[in-house]
Amino acid sequence: MKVDQKGHTITIKDTQGDFTSFLDKVSQPNASFATHNLIIDLSHNKLVTLSDIKLLLPLAKQNKKEKKSFVVVADGIDFNAVPAQLTVVPSVLEAHDMIEMEEIERDLGF
């Protein structure tokens, strides 16, 4: 697991390829994660399925409750089948763009 902070956003990258252990580490309460937007980068793990990504839903809901963005980067999944509560994009650049748009929406009161 690699953690990188850029401004108000923390990117957490799965470097091991073992989604179960990665989920355990990411799901542990961390005070610094609560005050930042989160990008979960699973793009290097080609074995991640939509079912795996759905396991991130509680973490996404918690982040949204804190008025922070939560974006998952994954490639090779059916984006139309992703639940509406999750934001999943194919690249890290798009994840940063989504966070920027969501911050603008929050600033405008949406």
C-alpha positions as CSV (number, residue, x, y, z in Angstrom):
1,M,0.0,0.0,0.0
2,K,1.4,3.4,-1.0
3,V,-0.1,6.6,0.4
4,D,0.5,9.9,-1.4
5,Q,-0.9,13.3,-0.3
6,K,-1.4,16.1,-2.8
7,G,-3.2,19.2,-1.3
8,H,-6.5,18.1,0.1
9,T,-6.4,14.7,-1.5
10,I,-4.9,11.4,-0.4
11,T,-4.2,8.7,-3.0
12,I,-4.0,5.2,-1.6
13,K,-2.5,2.7,-4.1
14,D,-2.8,-1.0,-3.9
15,T,0.8,-2.2,-4.6
16,Q,0.4,-5.8,-3.4
17,G,-2.4,-7.1,-5.7
18,D,-4.2,-8.7,-2.7
19,F,-7.5,-6.8,-2.4
20,T,-8.6,-8.4,0.8
21,S,-5.6,-7.3,2.8
22,F,-5.7,-3.9,1.1
23,L,-9.4,-3.5,2.1
24,D,-8.5,-4.4,5.7
25,K,-5.8,-1.7,5.8
26,V,-7.9,1.0,4.2
27,S,-10.9,0.3,6.3
28,Q,-9.1,0.8,9.6
29,P,-10.0,4.2,11.2
30,N,-7.4,6.9,10.3
31,A,-7.9,10.5,11.5
32,S,-6.0,11.9,8.6
33,F,-8.2,10.2,6.0
34,A,-11.3,11.7,7.5
35,T,-10.2,15.3,6.7
36,H,-9.1,14.6,3.1
37,N,-10.6,13.6,-0.2
38,L,-9.7,10.0,-1.0
39,I,-8.6,8.3,-4.2
40,I,-8.4,4.5,-4.0
41,D,-6.2,3.4,-6.9
42,L,-6.8,-0.2,-7.9
43,S,-5.7,0.3,-11.5
44,H,-2.6,-2.0,-11.1
45,N,-4.7,-4.9,-9.8
46,K,-6.3,-6.5,-12.9
47,L,-8.1,-9.1,-10.7
48,V,-10.4,-6.6,-9.0
49,T,-14.0,-7.2,-9.7
50,L,-17.1,-5.1,-9.3
51,S,-18.0,-7.2,-6.2
52,D,-14.7,-6.2,-4.7
53,I,-15.3,-2.6,-5.4
54,K,-18.7,-2.7,-3.8
55,L,-17.0,-3.7,-0.5
56,L,-15.7,-0.1,-0.4
57,L,-19.2,1.3,-0.2
58,P,-19.2,1.8,3.7
59,L,-15.9,3.7,3.4
60,A,-17.4,5.8,0.6
61,K,-20.5,6.6,2.6
62,Q,-18.4,7.6,5.6
63,N,-16.3,10.0,3.5
64,K,-19.4,11.5,1.9
65,K,-20.9,12.1,5.3
66,E,-17.8,14.0,6.2
67,K,-18.4,16.2,3.1
68,K,-15.3,14.7,1.4
69,S,-14.9,13.0,-2.0
70,F,-14.2,9.3,-2.4
71,V,-13.2,8.1,-5.9
72,V,-12.1,4.6,-6.9
73,V,-9.7,4.1,-9.9
74,A,-10.3,0.8,-11.6
75,D,-9.9,-0.5,-15.1
76,G,-11.7,-3.2,-16.9
77,I,-15.0,-3.1,-15.1
78,D,-18.5,-2.3,-16.2
79,F,-18.9,1.3,-15.1
80,N,-22.7,1.2,-15.7
81,A,-23.1,-1.5,-13.1
82,V,-21.4,0.5,-10.3
83,P,-23.8,1.6,-7.6
84,A,-24.7,5.3,-7.6
85,Q,-23.1,5.9,-4.2
86,L,-19.7,5.0,-5.6
87,T,-17.6,7.1,-8.0
88,V,-15.4,4.8,-10.2
89,V,-13.2,6.2,-13.0
90,P,-10.6,4.5,-15.2
91,S,-7.6,6.9,-14.5
92,V,-6.1,8.9,-11.6
93,L,-6.3,12.1,-13.7
94,E,-10.1,11.6,-14.0
95,A,-10.3,10.9,-10.3
96,H,-8.6,14.3,-9.6
97,D,-11.1,15.9,-12.0
98,M,-14.1,14.4,-10.3
99,I,-12.8,15.6,-6.9
100,E,-12.4,19.1,-8.3
101,M,-15.9,19.1,-9.7
102,E,-17.4,17.7,-6.4
103,E,-15.5,20.4,-4.4
104,I,-17.0,23.1,-6.7
105,E,-20.5,21.6,-6.2
106,R,-20.0,21.6,-2.4
107,D,-18.8,25.3,-2.5
108,L,-21.9,26.2,-4.5
109,G,-24.2,24.4,-2.0
110,F,-25.3,21.4,-4.0
